[in-house]
Amino acid sequence: MTTHYPPADTKLPFPTRPLKVQGGTVEEYLIPDDKKAEVLEQLYIFAPVPSLDEELFDLHEGKKFRVRDFRVTREGGQNYLVSPYYPSSGGSVIDWMPVDSADPIARGGREPHT
């Protein structure tokens, strides 16, 4: 059964912990592994929604990651789907790219931000 979570401005039904990020501290949801697919389905803003086992590239960090390692933060009354590297580089779902697009030539000849 799929759970339908409330809009992005409503707090998710999971506990949180403080997460240090550039510029301060935010809340990070502690999402159980068995709920990650449902949360990804709800918060992913593009189509199609990737598999938890898919590998993507974080444009800000310049590194690959497994989708299952995503984080969800609560900031300014909103929920944000972010990369596992969010604390160090701030990459959110809009900065996730297919791994084959991570090639510098495919990105217009620019090297990843480090």
Beta strands, then each sheet from edge to edge (+ up, - down):
strand 1: 16-21
strand 2: 24-29
strand 3: 55-58
strand 4: 63-66
strand 5: 71-75
strand 6: 78-82
strand 7: 96-98
sheet 1: 1+ 2- 5+ 6-
sheet 2: 4+ 3- 7+
end
